[in-house]
């Protein structure tokens, strides 16, 4: 290895990146079609429906994206199981471990306070590990979303079957919950998640890692020093050092990633001004 040569570290394997690709595709489709159906009287929603053929087509696309969502949700358990077996740790320790687990812990609470101090210039940048507190929040939000939005969506998709076991009035509640929770999820993903991941100054306009799977060693040391220290301490750093991403993958990351960000931001601004219009009436 030549001095001055950029060293790359793998953070996500191919399976994790493929799963996230389907997360992006399905969520963008669900958000776009769902919000058009929710605000179907608006000109922008009607224009979008005409571009796809009709609101009926949007409904079909919405259901296809829902199936993809359930697919990647269950597929992600395969990834979790693989990581669990690879870690060699007992299951409970794997789940709550500071370096591998996605369950919030005391260190996350401490890092929230340290982050606030850092933002205010009152302290250093926290030594984040493999997963930050906001990434854990995003992860757990997926469970909430699939459970609540997914369940109510299935009830609305199969109302006859649902009302065999639930009272008919539950469909009215399911309609409200499905619609408003979806609006909340759309707003969160296209603002908070987009900012934390792509739009913050040090990553703007795009963080390529979820597409390429790699970051430079310098990035890892700067952004996640605790993860770097863990890899060194456990003697696993050489295992994750990898080749630089191929040029075509970097190009794909920018084209696909920036397209997704643009669609998401355009949709959230459209929704915001629509809600503002209703609020001013």
N, C-alpha and C positions, 0 to 999 in steps of 0.2 A: 504494500500500500504506500503510495507516494505521499510525502508530506504536503499538506495543503489540499489533498484530495477530499472531496465531500463524502462523508460517511453517512449511510442511510440505515435507519432502523425500522423494522416492520412493527406496526401497531395493530393492524387488522389483516386477517387472512382473507383469502378469496371468498370463502363462504360468507363471512360477516359482511363483506362489501356487496356481494350479490343480494343478500337479505336487505341491506339498506337501500340498494337500488330499487327493489320492489316496494320498500317503504315509501320512497319518494314518488314513484309512479302512482301507487295506489292512493297516497294521501292527496297529492295534487288533483287526481281525478275525482276523489270523493269531495274535496273542498270545492273545486270548480263546479261540478255538477250539482252538489248539494246546495251551495249558496245560490246558484241560478234557480233551482227549484224553490228555495225559501223565499227569494225575492223575484218571483216570476213575473210580477207586474212591472218591474223596472226595465227600462229600455236596454240597458247593458246585458241583462239576463236574457231578454228576448233576442237580442242580436247574437249572443253566444249560442243560444238554442238553434237559431237559423243557420249558424255556421256548421253545426253538427247535424242538422237535418230537422230536428224537432225536440220538444221537451221529452217526448217519449224515448228518443234515442239517449238523451241525457240520463233518463231513469235506468235504461239498460246498462249504460256505462257505469253508473253509480253502483249497481249490483255486481257487475264484474269486478270492480275495484274492491268491493266488500269481500268477495271471495278471495282475492289476492291478499287482503289484509289478514283474514283468518289463516291463510296459508303461511305467510311469513311469521305470524304470531306463533304458530305451532312449530314452524321450522326453527325459530330462535331457541326453542328448548333443546333441540339437537345440538346447537352451538354451545349452550350452557352446559349440557351434559359432557360434551367433548372437553370443554375447558376445566370442568370439575375433575374428570378422570386424569387429565394432563397435569393438574396441580398436585395430585397425590395427597390432598388434604381431606380430612373428614368433612362430610357434607355441611354440617353446621358452621364449622370454621371457614369453609370456602364461601358460604353465603354472607357471613358477617365480617370477613377479613378486610382490613383496611386497604389492602392492595388488590384483591380480586373481587370482593363482594360489592353488590350494588345496593345494599341496605344502608341507609344513612346512619352514621354513628357520631360519637362525641367529637372526633377529629373534624368531621364535616361542620359541626356547630362552631368549633373553634375557628375553622377556616372562613366561615361566613363573617365572623367578627374581624378576623385579620384582613379579609378582603375589603370590608368597609373602611378600616383604618388606612389600608393601602390607597383606596380611592380618594381619601381625604388627605393623603400625603402625610399620614401620621405613623406609618410603619412600612416595612418592606413587603414585597410581593410574597404571598404565602407559598410554601413549598408543596404545591399540589402533587398528588400521586397519580396513579393510572386513571382514576375516575375522580372528577371534581364533584362538588356538591350539586351544581346545577345540572350536570350530566346524569347524576342519579335521580334527580327530580324529573328530568325528561324521560328517563327509562321507566320510572314508576308511573308516570302519566300515561304511558302507552297501555299499561295494564288497566288503568282506570278507563281509558278511552275505549279499549276493545270490550271491556266488561259492560260498561254502561251504554255507550253508543252502539256497540255491536249487538247487545242483547235487545235493546229497544228497536234497532233496525230490523232484526230478525222477526220480531213480533209484528212490525208493520209490513214486512215482506210476506209473511205467512200468517195472516190474521186469523184464518179459520182454525189452523192448528193451534195457535197461541190461545185462542179463546176456548179451547177445550179444557184448558187448565187454569186460565185466568179470566176474571170478569171482563165483560165487554168494555166497561168504562176505562179499563187499564190502557186501551189503545189510544185514548185521548191523552192520557198522561205520557205514554210512550212517544207520541208525536211531539209534544212540547219538550220533553227531556232530550230526545234524539236531535231535534233541531237546535235547541239552545246550547246543549253541550258541544255539538259540532261547531257552532259559531265560536264558542269559547276556545275550543281546540285550534280552530283555524287562526284565530287572533293570536293565540300564544305562539304557535309554531312560526308564523310569518312575521312575528315581531321579536319576542324574547329569544326564541331558539335561533332564528336567523342572525340576530345581533351577536349572541354569545359564540356562535359557530363561525360566521362568515364576515360580519360587518364591523366587528371591533377593529380598531386601527391596525393592530399587528397582523391581522389576517385578511383584511379587506383587499380585494372584493370577494375572495373565496378561499376556504380551507380545503385543500385538495385531498387530505389524508383519507377521507372515507371512500374516495374513488381510487386513489393510488395505493393506499394501504401503508404508506411509508412517510416518515418525517426524517429530517436530517438529525444527526446526533446532537448538533448544537441546539436545534429547536427543542429536543427532548430535555436537554440539560437546563435550558432556560424556562420552558413552560411547565415541565413536570419533573423537577429535581428529585422528588422523593421516589418516583418510579425509576429514574436513572440510578439512584443510590441502591434501591432494592435489587435491580438487575446486576449491579456490580457486586453487591454483598453476597448474593446467591450464586454468583458465577455464571449468570445466564446472558450476559451482554453479548458475547460472541454468537450465541444462538439466534439472536434477533437482528444482527447486522446482515444486511441484504444488499442486492444490487439496486442501482437507481431505477426509478420507474421508466418504462419505455416511452418514447416521445409521443406515440399515438395515444397512450393512456392519459398523459398529461393534457393533450389537446382535447380528448374526450371529456376529461374532468372539467375543463374550462367551458367548453361548449354546452355540455349537458347541465353542469352545475349552475352556471350563470343563467341559463334558460329557466331552470327551476326557480332560482331566486327571483328572477324578473317576473315570472308568472305569479309567484306567491306574493310579492310586494305589490304588484298591480292589482291583484284581487283584494288584498287587505285594504288598500287605499280606496278602492271602489266601494267596498263594504262600509268603511268608515264614513265616507261622504253620504252614502245611502242612509245610514243610521242617523247621521247629523241632520239630513234633510227631514227625516221623520220626526226627530226631536224638536225641530224648529217650527213644526206645524202647530 
